[in-house]
Amino acid sequence: MTRFTLDVISRFLIRIPPLAEQTTIVAFLDQETAKIDNLIQQAQKATTLLQERRTALISAAVTGKIDVRGFIKTVEKQVNA
């Protein structure tokens, strides 16, 4: 069995695209990464907002600012409709 020594590895041919193509690839990856970063940021903002709304809703229900006694029956009717 052949061992991967430095001598063996140094004989490998490694294809490298031309600099213009590398630049195009980098620009494309930068653009796509920026899109992903933007989506992550939007998801984090949405998560934060939903957590704030959840906290406010629980607080309002606990302090009696909203009446949630009939809420489950209303939801069940909507789901079964």
Residue pairs with C-beta under 8 A, 6 or more apart in sequence:
2 8
16 22
17 25
57 66
59 65
60 66
61 68
